């Protein structure tokens, strides 16, 4: 019967801020989008049904119920971007469960998240999310590549002396950390009040961190805004 042959698939996609990070120049959310599109392409047009649940701070579904309109779902997935929110996973799973429970045939839940696959399976099979998913639902978890992002970070901006004096040298300092697994050449830019940019390039081994210092002289008293910046990365 059609109820035995067709399948309903909910794509639960983590759109939290962390999915915007990049690995090899490609963001996790784009990896998830590609995986979701591949899943959609495996369905039978006119037979199978699908829907998308966005696991943001306020989880919501693309359609109010399962839909056979696979082209419309594809169009929406192609626009998928990360949010700047935390994911409400329990609420997203409950919504996915409601959508699947209304389908009489086979059910699949495909989870795309940067949470570890083992954590998801434990939560679904033995934890609090299990009660949200209808029995006999096939659960697939697609997590990100295992290669860590090539990230370099800035922290602890400060100045010396702690009471700068006009006409005297002041050191403007920032801490640079290399969180990637290889040596990185890092250019650090510094501006004062958005003007007169200067820069230094430092070489940092994998896991290394150090202070980078710029010397400047303030001609007069008053407030100053100092900005440190590095190129965008993971």
C-alpha positions in Angstrom: 0.0 0.0 0.0 1.1 3.6 -0.4 1.4 3.9 3.4 4.0 1.1 3.3 5.9 2.4 0.3 6.2 6.1 0.8 8.4 7.7 3.4 8.2 11.0 5.4 11.5 12.7 6.1 12.1 15.6 8.5 15.4 17.4 8.1 16.2 18.9 11.5 18.9 21.4 10.8 21.0 23.1 13.5 21.2 26.8 12.5 22.8 28.1 15.6 25.7 30.6 15.5 28.4 27.8 15.8 27.4 26.4 12.4 28.7 29.6 10.8 32.3 28.6 11.5 34.4 27.5 8.6 36.5 24.4 7.8 38.7 24.6 4.7 36.9 27.8 3.7 33.4 26.2 3.8 31.0 27.0 6.6 29.3 24.1 8.5 25.8 25.4 7.6 26.8 25.1 3.9 28.0 21.5 4.5 24.6 20.8 6.2 22.8 22.4 3.3 24.5 20.2 0.8 23.8 17.1 2.9 20.1 18.1 3.2 19.9 18.6 -0.6 21.4 15.1 -1.2 18.8 13.6 1.2 16.0 15.4 -0.6 17.3 14.2 -4.0 17.0 10.6 -2.7 13.3 10.9 -2.3 10.7 9.8 -4.8 8.8 12.8 -6.3 5.0 12.5 -6.0 5.3 9.7 -3.5 7.5 10.8 -0.5 6.9 13.8 1.7 9.4 16.0 3.6 9.7 19.0 5.8 12.4 21.1 7.4 12.7 22.0 11.1 15.1 24.9 11.8 16.7 24.3 15.2 17.2 28.0 16.2 16.3 29.7 19.5 12.6 29.5 18.4 12.4 26.3 16.3 9.9 26.3 13.5 9.0 24.2 10.5 9.1 25.2 6.8 5.5 23.9 6.3 2.8 23.2 8.9 2.6 19.6 7.9 4.6 17.1 5.8 4.7 18.1 2.1 5.2 16.3 -1.2 6.4 19.6 -2.7 10.1 18.7 -2.9 11.0 21.5 -5.3 9.8 24.1 -2.9 11.8 22.5 -0.1 14.9 22.5 -2.3 14.4 26.2 -3.0 14.2 27.0 0.7 17.3 24.9 1.5 19.3 26.7 -1.1 18.8 29.9 0.9 19.8 28.3 4.3 22.2 30.4 6.4 23.3 30.3 10.0 21.5 32.4 12.6 23.1 34.3 15.5 21.2 32.3 18.1 21.6 29.2 20.3 19.7 26.1 19.2 16.7 24.9 21.2 17.2 21.2 20.5 14.5 19.7 22.7 11.8 22.0 21.2 13.1 21.3 17.7 13.0 17.5 18.2 9.5 17.8 19.7 8.3 19.7 16.6 9.9 17.1 14.3 8.2 14.3 16.3 4.8 16.0 15.9 5.2 16.3 12.1 6.3 12.7 11.7 3.6 11.3 14.0 0.9 12.5 11.6 2.4 10.4 8.8 1.0 6.8 8.6 3.9 5.3 6.5 7.7 5.0 7.1 9.4 7.8 9.0 12.9 9.2 8.9 14.5 11.9 11.0 17.7 13.3 9.6 19.6 15.5 12.1 22.2 17.9 10.8 24.1 19.4 13.7 27.6 20.2 15.0 26.8 18.3 18.2 28.6 15.0 18.2 26.8 12.0 16.6 27.1 9.9 19.8 25.5 12.6 21.9 22.5 12.8 19.5 22.0 9.0 19.5 22.1 8.9 23.3 19.7 11.7 23.6 17.3 10.2 21.0 17.5 6.6 22.1 17.9 6.8 25.9 17.5 10.5 26.8 14.8 13.1 27.0 14.4 13.4 23.2 13.4 9.8 22.8 9.9 10.4 23.9 9.5 13.2 21.3 10.2 10.8 18.3 7.5 8.3 17.1 8.5 4.6 17.5 10.2 2.9 14.5 11.5 6.2 13.2 14.8 5.8 11.4 17.2 8.4 12.9 20.3 9.6 10.9 22.8 12.1 12.4 25.0 14.0 10.0 27.7 15.9 11.9 30.5 18.1 10.5 33.9 17.0 9.2 36.4 16.0 11.9 39.1 18.5 10.8 39.1 21.4 13.2 38.7 24.9 11.8 41.9 26.8 11.1 41.2 29.4 13.7 43.4 32.3 15.1 42.1 34.5 17.9 42.8 37.8 19.5 42.3 38.4 23.3 43.3 40.6 26.2 43.8 44.0 24.6 45.6 46.4 27.0 48.0 49.3 27.2 51.1 50.3 29.2 51.6 52.4 31.2 48.2 52.1 32.8 48.0 55.9 32.9 49.3 57.0 29.4 50.8 60.5 29.3 50.5 62.8 26.3 53.8 63.1 24.4 55.2 59.9 25.9 55.4 56.5 24.3 52.5 54.1 25.0 52.5 50.4 24.3 49.3 49.0 22.8 49.2 45.2 23.3 47.0 42.3 22.1 47.4 38.5 22.7 47.4 36.4 19.6 46.6 32.6 19.7 47.0 30.0 17.0 44.3 27.3 17.5 45.0 25.5 14.3 47.2 22.4 13.7 49.9 24.1 11.6 52.2 27.1 11.7 50.4 30.3 10.7 51.7 33.7 9.4 49.3 36.1 11.1 48.9 39.8 10.1 47.7 42.0 13.0 46.4 45.4 12.1 46.0 48.2 14.7 44.3 51.6 14.3 43.7 54.5 16.7 40.3 56.2 16.3 40.0 54.4 13.0 43.0 56.2 11.4 46.6 55.7 10.6 46.6 51.9 10.4 49.8 50.0 11.2 50.4 46.3 11.1 52.8 43.5 12.2 53.0 39.9 10.8 54.0 37.2 13.3 54.7 33.5 12.8 52.9 31.2 15.3 53.5 27.5 15.5 50.5 25.2 16.0 49.0 26.0 19.5 51.4 28.9 20.1 50.3 32.2 21.5 52.1 35.5 22.2 51.7 39.2 22.8 52.0 41.6 19.9 52.9 45.2 20.9 52.6 48.5 19.0 54.2 51.7 20.2 52.5 55.0 19.7 52.6 58.6 21.1 49.4 60.5 21.9 49.8 64.2 21.1 47.2 65.3 23.6 44.9 64.1 26.3 41.4 62.7 25.8 39.7 59.3 25.0 41.1 57.1 22.3 39.5 54.0 20.6 42.1 51.4 19.7 41.2 48.5 17.4 43.1 45.3 16.7 42.1 43.1 13.8 43.2 39.9 12.0 42.0 38.5 8.6 38.8 36.4 8.7 39.3 32.7 9.2 37.7 29.6 10.8 
